[in-house]
Amino acid sequence: MAVPPYQAFIEPVLRFLGSRESGVAAAEAHDAAAHALALTDEDRATNLSSGGRVYKNRAGWAFDRLKRAGFAVATPYGEWQITAEGRAFAAAY
């Protein structure tokens, strides 16, 4: 299985952030999304040409889209956190 596009990571990232009261390290969100999408160890080991992991890059793009929608924020400590709007959206859908 290939690593899915970033759009597939949006819901798992949002749901994971919604399950936490406070912010989480980006690495935790990356791993939770990979687990929710049932990525194999081989999928997780796939690198970008720049050397970073594909699944982490795609989770990062998903988080960027959540931020742009007002559903998440990055804290000053580099953590990802859901907003009240994000919580309401996740609960409604």
N, CA, C and O atoms as a GROMACS GRO file, in nm:
protein
  372
    1MET      N    1   0.085  -0.119   0.000
    1MET     CA    2   0.000   0.000   0.000
    1MET      C    3   0.088   0.123   0.000
    1MET      O    4   0.188   0.130   0.073
    2ALA      N    5   0.053   0.219  -0.080
    2ALA     CA    6   0.127   0.345  -0.083
    2ALA      C    7   0.072   0.439   0.025
    2ALA      O    8  -0.043   0.424   0.068
    3VAL      N    9   0.152   0.534   0.065
    3VAL     CA   10   0.107   0.634   0.163
    3VAL      C   11   0.000   0.720   0.094
    3VAL      O   12   0.025   0.774  -0.014
    4PRO      N   13  -0.119   0.732   0.154
    4PRO     CA   14  -0.225   0.809   0.090
    4PRO      C   15  -0.193   0.958   0.085
    4PRO      O   16  -0.103   1.005   0.154
    5PRO      N   17  -0.266   1.034   0.003
    5PRO     CA   18  -0.243   1.178  -0.005
    5PRO      C   19  -0.279   1.248   0.127
    5PRO      O   20  -0.345   1.190   0.214
    6TYR      N   21  -0.234   1.371   0.141
    6TYR     CA   22  -0.252   1.442   0.268
    6TYR      C   23  -0.398   1.455   0.308
    6TYR      O   24  -0.429   1.460   0.426
    7GLN      N   25  -0.488   1.460   0.209
    7GLN     CA   26  -0.631   1.475   0.241
    7GLN      C   27  -0.680   1.361   0.329
    7GLN      O   28  -0.770   1.380   0.411
    8ALA      N   29  -0.624   1.243   0.311
    8ALA     CA   30  -0.665   1.127   0.392
    8ALA      C   31  -0.620   1.140   0.536
    8ALA      O   32  -0.674   1.073   0.624
    9PHE      N   33  -0.522   1.225   0.562
    9PHE     CA   34  -0.470   1.244   0.697
    9PHE      C   35  -0.550   1.347   0.778
    9PHE      O   36  -0.538   1.352   0.900
   10ILE      N   37  -0.632   1.426   0.711
   10ILE     CA   38  -0.703   1.535   0.780
   10ILE      C   39  -0.792   1.482   0.892
   10ILE      O   40  -0.782   1.528   1.006
   11GLU      N   41  -0.879   1.387   0.862
   11GLU     CA   42  -0.969   1.336   0.966
   11GLU      C   43  -0.895   1.268   1.080
   11GLU      O   44  -0.925   1.296   1.196
   12PRO      N   45  -0.800   1.178   1.052
   12PRO     CA   46  -0.730   1.114   1.165
   12PRO      C   47  -0.655   1.215   1.254
   12PRO      O   48  -0.653   1.199   1.376
   13VAL      N   49  -0.596   1.316   1.194
   13VAL     CA   50  -0.526   1.418   1.274
   13VAL      C   51  -0.628   1.494   1.359
   13VAL      O   52  -0.606   1.514   1.478
   14LEU      N   53  -0.738   1.535   1.298
   14LEU     CA   54  -0.840   1.609   1.373
   14LEU      C   55  -0.897   1.525   1.487
   14LEU      O   56  -0.913   1.574   1.598
   15ARG      N   57  -0.927   1.400   1.461
   15ARG     CA   58  -0.983   1.311   1.564
   15ARG      C   59  -0.883   1.290   1.678
   15ARG      O   60  -0.920   1.289   1.795
   16PHE      N   61  -0.756   1.273   1.643
   16PHE     CA   62  -0.654   1.253   1.747
   16PHE      C   63  -0.642   1.379   1.833
   16PHE      O   64  -0.638   1.370   1.956
   17LEU      N   65  -0.636   1.494   1.771
   17LEU     CA   66  -0.626   1.618   1.848
   17LEU      C   67  -0.750   1.637   1.936
   17LEU      O   68  -0.740   1.686   2.048
   18GLY      N   69  -0.865   1.597   1.884
   18GLY     CA   70  -0.989   1.608   1.960
   18GLY      C   71  -0.994   1.516   2.080
   18GLY      O   72  -1.071   1.539   2.173
   19SER      N   73  -0.914   1.411   2.077
   19SER     CA   74  -0.914   1.317   2.189
   19SER      C   75  -0.822   1.361   2.302
   19SER      O   76  -0.810   1.292   2.404
   20ARG      N   77  -0.756   1.473   2.285
   20ARG     CA   78  -0.661   1.524   2.385
   20ARG      C   79  -0.711   1.658   2.440
   20ARG      O   80  -0.763   1.741   2.366
   21GLU      N   81  -0.693   1.676   2.569
   21GLU     CA   82  -0.735   1.801   2.633
   21GLU      C   83  -0.640   1.916   2.602
   21GLU      O   84  -0.682   2.031   2.587
   22SER      N   85  -0.511   1.885   2.592
   22SER     CA   86  -0.412   1.989   2.566
   22SER      C   87  -0.336   1.954   2.439
   22SER      O   88  -0.362   1.852   2.375
   23GLY      N   89  -0.241   2.039   2.404
   23GLY     CA   90  -0.163   2.017   2.284
   23GLY      C   91  -0.078   1.891   2.291
   23GLY      O   92  -0.048   1.841   2.400
   24VAL      N   93  -0.041   1.840   2.174
   24VAL     CA   94   0.042   1.722   2.165
   24VAL      C   95   0.160   1.750   2.073
   24VAL      O   96   0.152   1.837   1.986
   25ALA      N   97   0.266   1.677   2.091
   25ALA     CA   98   0.381   1.689   2.002
   25ALA      C   99   0.340   1.643   1.863
   25ALA      O  100   0.261   1.549   1.849
   26ALA      N  101   0.392   1.709   1.762
   26ALA     CA  102   0.359   1.673   1.625
   26ALA      C  103   0.388   1.526   1.598
   26ALA      O  104   0.312   1.459   1.528
   27ALA      N  105   0.497   1.475   1.654
   27ALA     CA  106   0.534   1.334   1.632
   27ALA      C  107   0.424   1.239   1.679
   27ALA      O  108   0.400   1.136   1.617
   28GLU      N  109   0.356   1.275   1.789
   28GLU     CA  110   0.246   1.191   1.838
   28GLU      C  111   0.131   1.190   1.738
   28GLU      O  112   0.071   1.086   1.712
   29ALA      N  113   0.101   1.308   1.683
   29ALA     CA  114  -0.008   1.318   1.585
   29ALA      C  115   0.028   1.243   1.457
   29ALA      O  116  -0.057   1.177   1.397
   30HIS      N  117   0.154   1.253   1.413
   30HIS     CA  118   0.198   1.179   1.294
   30HIS      C  119   0.173   1.031   1.314
   30HIS      O  120   0.113   0.965   1.229
   31ASP      N  121   0.219   0.978   1.427
   31ASP     CA  122   0.208   0.835   1.454
   31ASP      C  123   0.064   0.791   1.470
   31ASP      O  124   0.026   0.682   1.425
   32ALA      N  125  -0.018   0.874   1.534
   32ALA     CA  126  -0.160   0.839   1.552
   32ALA      C  127  -0.231   0.834   1.417
   32ALA      O  128  -0.313   0.745   1.393
   33ALA      N  129  -0.201   0.928   1.329
   33ALA     CA  130  -0.263   0.928   1.196
   33ALA      C  131  -0.218   0.806   1.116
   33ALA      O  132  -0.298   0.742   1.049
   34ALA      N  133  -0.088   0.774   1.124
   34ALA     CA  134  -0.036   0.657   1.053
   34ALA      C  135  -0.104   0.530   1.104
   34ALA      O  136  -0.137   0.441   1.026
   35HIS      N  137  -0.123   0.521   1.234
   35HIS     CA  138  -0.192   0.405   1.292
   35HIS      C  139  -0.337   0.399   1.245
   35HIS      O  140  -0.386   0.292   1.206
   36ALA      N  141  -0.407   0.513   1.249
   36ALA     CA  142  -0.548   0.517   1.206
   36ALA      C  143  -0.563   0.478   1.059
   36ALA      O  144  -0.664   0.420   1.020
   37LEU      N  145  -0.463   0.512   0.978
   37LEU     CA  146  -0.468   0.479   0.836
   37LEU      C  147  -0.409   0.342   0.805
   37LEU      O  148  -0.399   0.302   0.689
   38ALA      N  149  -0.369   0.270   0.910
   38ALA     CA  150  -0.313   0.135   0.898
   38ALA      C  151  -0.192   0.130   0.806
   38ALA      O  152  -0.178   0.038   0.725
   39LEU      N  153  -0.104   0.229   0.820
   39LEU     CA  154   0.018   0.229   0.740
   39LEU      C  155   0.112   0.121   0.792
   39LEU      O  156   0.128   0.102   0.913
   40THR      N  157   0.173   0.052   0.702
   40THR     CA  158   0.268  -0.054   0.737
   40THR      C  159   0.402   0.010   0.774
   40THR      O  160   0.424   0.129   0.752
   41ASP      N  161   0.492  -0.071   0.831
   41ASP     CA  162   0.627  -0.022   0.861
   41ASP      C  163   0.696   0.022   0.732
   41ASP      O  164   0.772   0.119   0.732
   42GLU      N  165   0.670  -0.049   0.625
   42GLU     CA  166   0.728  -0.012   0.495
   42GLU      C  167   0.677   0.125   0.450
   42GLU      O  168   0.754   0.207   0.402
   43ASP      N  169   0.545   0.148   0.465
   43ASP     CA  170   0.487   0.278   0.431
   43ASP      C  171   0.551   0.389   0.514
   43ASP      O  172   0.586   0.495   0.461
   44ARG      N  173   0.566   0.363   0.643
   44ARG     CA  174   0.624   0.464   0.733
   44ARG      C  175   0.770   0.492   0.702
   44ARG      O  176   0.820   0.600   0.734
   45ALA      N  177   0.838   0.397   0.641
   45ALA     CA  178   0.980   0.414   0.610
   45ALA      C  179   1.002   0.486   0.476
   45ALA      O  180   1.116   0.519   0.443
   46THR      N  181   0.897   0.510   0.400
   46THR     CA  182   0.911   0.576   0.270
   46THR      C  183   0.956   0.720   0.290
   46THR      O  184   0.895   0.796   0.364
   47ASN      N  185   1.065   0.755   0.221
   47ASN     CA  186   1.124   0.889   0.233
   47ASN      C  187   1.090   0.979   0.116
   47ASN      O  188   1.067   0.932   0.004
   48LEU      N  189   1.087   1.108   0.143
   48LEU     CA  190   1.082   1.209   0.038
   48LEU      C  191   1.221   1.219  -0.023
   48LEU      O  192   1.318   1.168   0.034
   49SER      N  193   1.232   1.283  -0.136
   49SER     CA  194   1.365   1.301  -0.196
   49SER      C  195   1.454   1.387  -0.107
   49SER      O  196   1.577   1.378  -0.114
   50SER      N  197   1.393   1.470  -0.022
   50SER     CA  198   1.469   1.555   0.070
   50SER      C  199   1.515   1.479   0.194
   50SER      O  200   1.594   1.530   0.273
   51GLY      N  201   1.464   1.357   0.212
   51GLY     CA  202   1.507   1.274   0.323
   51GLY      C  203   1.405   1.256   0.435
   51GLY      O  204   1.419   1.164   0.515
   52GLY      N  205   1.304   1.342   0.443
   52GLY     CA  206   1.202   1.328   0.547
   52GLY      C  207   1.106   1.215   0.515
   52GLY      O  208   1.103   1.165   0.402
   53ARG      N  209   1.030   1.175   0.612
   53ARG     CA  210   0.931   1.067   0.594
   53ARG      C  211   0.806   1.122   0.524
   53ARG      O  212   0.756   1.228   0.560
   54VAL      N  213   0.756   1.048   0.427
   54VAL     CA  214   0.639   1.090   0.351
   54VAL      C  215   0.518   1.105   0.442
   54VAL      O  216   0.446   1.205   0.432
   55TYR      N  217   0.493   1.008   0.530
   55TYR     CA  218   0.372   1.014   0.612
   55TYR      C  219   0.374   1.133   0.707
   55TYR      O  220   0.269   1.191   0.734
   56LYS      N  221   0.491   1.170   0.757
   56LYS     CA  222   0.501   1.286   0.845
   56LYS      C  223   0.475   1.415   0.767
   56LYS      O  224   0.410   1.506   0.817
   57ASN      N  225   0.525   1.421   0.646
   57ASN     CA  226   0.503   1.536   0.560
   57ASN      C  227   0.354   1.553   0.532
   57ASN      O  228   0.300   1.664   0.538
   58ARG      N  229   0.288   1.443   0.501
   58ARG     CA  230   0.145   1.450   0.468
   58ARG      C  231   0.060   1.483   0.590
   58ARG      O  232  -0.040   1.554   0.578
   59ALA      N  233   0.098   1.432   0.705
   59ALA     CA  234   0.027   1.470   0.827
   59ALA      C  235   0.047   1.619   0.855
   59ALA      O  236  -0.045   1.686   0.902
   60GLY      N  237   0.166   1.669   0.826
   60GLY     CA  238   0.192   1.812   0.843
   60GLY      C  239   0.108   1.898   0.752
   60GLY      O  240   0.057   2.002   0.793
   61TRP      N  241   0.092   1.856   0.627
   61TRP     CA  242   0.005   1.929   0.535
   61TRP      C  243  -0.140   1.923   0.582
   61TRP      O  244  -0.212   2.022   0.570
   62ALA      N  245  -0.183   1.810   0.634
   62ALA     CA  246  -0.319   1.798   0.686
   62ALA      C  247  -0.339   1.896   0.801
   62ALA      O  248  -0.442   1.964   0.809
   63PHE      N  249  -0.240   1.903   0.891
   63PHE     CA  250  -0.249   1.997   1.002
   63PHE      C  251  -0.254   2.141   0.951
   63PHE      O  252  -0.329   2.223   1.004
   64ASP      N  253  -0.177   2.172   0.848
   64ASP     CA  254  -0.180   2.306   0.790
   64ASP      C  255  -0.321   2.341   0.742
   64ASP      O  256  -0.368   2.452   0.764
   65ARG      N  257  -0.387   2.246   0.679
   65ARG     CA  258  -0.524   2.271   0.631
   65ARG      C  259  -0.620   2.289   0.748
   65ARG      O  260  -0.712   2.370   0.741
   66LEU      N  261  -0.600   2.213   0.855
   66LEU     CA  262  -0.684   2.229   0.974
   66LEU      C  263  -0.662   2.367   1.036
   66LEU      O  264  -0.758   2.430   1.082
   67LYS      N  265  -0.538   2.413   1.038
   67LYS     CA  266  -0.510   2.548   1.090
   67LYS      C  267  -0.578   2.654   1.004
   67LYS      O  268  -0.640   2.746   1.057
   68ARG      N  269  -0.567   2.641   0.874
   68ARG     CA  270  -0.627   2.739   0.783
   68ARG      C  271  -0.779   2.745   0.797
   68ARG      O  272  -0.840   2.850   0.777
   69ALA      N  273  -0.840   2.632   0.833
   69ALA     CA  274  -0.985   2.626   0.853
   69ALA      C  275  -1.026   2.676   0.992
   69ALA      O  276  -1.144   2.691   1.020
   70GLY      N  277  -0.927   2.702   1.078
   70GLY     CA  278  -0.956   2.748   1.213
   70GLY      C  279  -0.985   2.635   1.310
   70GLY      O  280  -1.035   2.659   1.420
   71PHE      N  281  -0.955   2.510   1.271
   71PHE     CA  282  -0.985   2.394   1.354
   71PHE      C  283  -0.870   2.351   1.444
   71PHE      O  284  -0.888   2.268   1.533
   72ALA      N  285  -0.751   2.406   1.422
   72ALA     CA  286  -0.634   2.369   1.502
   72ALA      C  287  -0.537   2.486   1.507
   72ALA      O  288  -0.541   2.576   1.423
   73VAL      N  289  -0.450   2.482   1.606
   73VAL     CA  290  -0.344   2.582   1.620
   73VAL      C  291  -0.215   2.514   1.663
   73VAL      O  292  -0.216   2.404   1.719
   74ALA      N  293  -0.106   2.581   1.636
   74ALA     CA  294   0.023   2.536   1.688
   74ALA      C  295   0.053   2.622   1.810
   74ALA      O  296   0.048   2.745   1.802
   75THR      N  297   0.083   2.559   1.920
   75THR     CA  298   0.112   2.634   2.043
   75THR      C  299   0.253   2.691   2.036
   75THR      O  300   0.333   2.649   1.952
   76PRO      N  301   0.285   2.786   2.124
   76PRO     CA  302   0.422   2.840   2.126
   76PRO      C  303   0.527   2.734   2.156
   76PRO      O  304   0.646   2.757   2.131
   77TYR      N  305   0.487   2.622   2.210
   77TYR     CA  306   0.580   2.515   2.245
   77TYR      C  307   0.595   2.412   2.133
   77TYR      O  308   0.654   2.306   2.154
   78GLY      N  309   0.542   2.444   2.013
   78GLY     CA  310   0.555   2.353   1.900
   78GLY      C  311   0.459   2.236   1.903
   78GLY      O  312   0.478   2.137   1.832
   79GLU      N  313   0.356   2.246   1.984
   79GLU     CA  314   0.257   2.139   1.992
   79GLU      C  315   0.138   2.172   1.902
   79GLU      O  316   0.114   2.288   1.869
   80TRP      N  317   0.066   2.070   1.862
   80TRP     CA  318  -0.056   2.086   1.784
   80TRP      C  319  -0.174   2.075   1.879
   80TRP      O  320  -0.175   1.990   1.968
   81GLN      N  321  -0.274   2.161   1.859
   81GLN     CA  322  -0.390   2.161   1.949
   81GLN      C  323  -0.516   2.192   1.870
   81GLN      O  324  -0.515   2.275   1.778
   82ILE      N  325  -0.624   2.126   1.906
   82ILE     CA  326  -0.754   2.151   1.843
   82ILE      C  327  -0.814   2.278   1.903
   82ILE      O  328  -0.790   2.310   2.019
   83THR      N  329  -0.894   2.350   1.823
   83THR     CA  330  -0.964   2.468   1.871
   83THR      C  331  -1.108   2.428   1.908
   83THR      O  332  -1.151   2.316   1.882
   84ALA      N  333  -1.180   2.522   1.968
   84ALA     CA  334  -1.321   2.497   1.999
   84ALA      C  335  -1.400   2.470   1.871
   84ALA      O  336  -1.488   2.385   1.868
   85GLU      N  337  -1.367   2.544   1.764
   85GLU     CA  338  -1.434   2.522   1.636
   85GLU      C  339  -1.404   2.383   1.581
   85GLU      O  340  -1.491   2.317   1.525
   86GLY      N  341  -1.282   2.340   1.598
   86GLY     CA  342  -1.244   2.206   1.554
   86GLY      C  343  -1.316   2.098   1.630
   86GLY      O  344  -1.360   1.999   1.573
   87ARG      N  345  -1.328   2.118   1.762
   87ARG     CA  346  -1.402   2.022   1.844
   87ARG      C  347  -1.548   2.014   1.802
   87ARG      O  348  -1.605   1.905   1.792
   88ALA      N  349  -1.608   2.130   1.777
   88ALA     CA  350  -1.750   2.134   1.735
   88ALA      C  351  -1.766   2.065   1.600
   88ALA      O  352  -1.862   1.989   1.580
   89PHE      N  353  -1.674   2.090   1.507
   89PHE     CA  354  -1.681   2.027   1.376
   89PHE      C  355  -1.667   1.877   1.387
   89PHE      O  356  -1.744   1.802   1.326
   90ALA      N  357  -1.569   1.831   1.465
   90ALA     CA  358  -1.547   1.687   1.481
   90ALA      C  359  -1.670   1.619   1.544
   90ALA      O  360  -1.706   1.508   1.507
   91ALA      N  361  -1.732   1.687   1.640
   91ALA     CA  362  -1.850   1.630   1.706
   91ALA      C  363  -1.970   1.624   1.611
   91ALA      O  364  -2.051   1.531   1.616
   92ALA      N  365  -1.981   1.725   1.523
   92ALA     CA  366  -2.094   1.731   1.431
   92ALA      C  367  -2.082   1.631   1.316
   92ALA      O  368  -2.182   1.585   1.262
   93TYR      N  369  -1.959   1.598   1.281
   93TYR     CA  370  -1.938   1.509   1.166
   93TYR      C  371  -1.863   1.388   1.205
   93TYR      O  372  -1.836   1.302   1.121
   0.00000   0.00000   0.00000
